[in-house]
Amino acid sequence: MLAIIGIPFARQHFKLIEISTMPFVK
């Protein structure tokens, strides 16, 4: 049950990291 809740939460967290690192990658 924790895995089912954890997967979408991890995806949201990864998206936030991706957005915050975008200006540094360019």
C-alpha positions in Angstrom: 0.0 0.0 0.0 2.9 2.4 0.7 4.3 1.6 -2.7 1.1 2.6 -4.4 1.1 6.0 -2.7 4.8 6.4 -3.0 5.1 6.0 -6.8 3.0 9.1 -7.8 4.6 11.1 -4.9 8.1 10.2 -6.2 7.1 11.2 -9.7 5.9 14.7 -8.5 9.1 15.1 -6.5 11.2 14.2 -9.6 9.3 16.7 -11.7 10.0 19.5 -9.1 13.7 18.6 -9.2 13.7 18.6 -13.0 12.0 22.0 -13.1 14.5 23.4 -10.6 17.5 22.1 -12.4 16.4 23.1 -15.9 18.0 26.6 -15.8 21.3 25.1 -14.7 21.3 22.5 -17.6 20.8 25.2 -20.3 
